[in-house]
Amino acid sequence: MKSLMVLALVGVSSFAMADEINTAAVQPAVEQYDYTQDLDIAKVINLSTIPNVCEVVPATMTYEDHHGQRHTIEYRAMGSGCSNG
């Protein structure tokens, strides 16, 4: 009975690991954005949340180009925690 349970756990864990590998393969590599780049953005898929701080922070955007390929870029953005008073 114990050996049957061990085999079941090994089978389930191998499926979980295979799913994790497939998810990693789908994620595009993060590219560093430079203001001299011309981006081909057809559709924005995801924007990272900008933290509520008063400083420049890293942010990411995942988008699809006009050829249907996904890209993820990292850029610098000003945090949303600065006040004008």
Buried (B, 14 or more C-beta within 10 A) or exposed (E): EEEEEEEEEEEEEEEEEEEEEEEEEEEEEEBEBEEEEEEEEEEEEEEBEBEEEEEEBEBBBBBBEEEEEBBBBEBEBEBEEEEEE
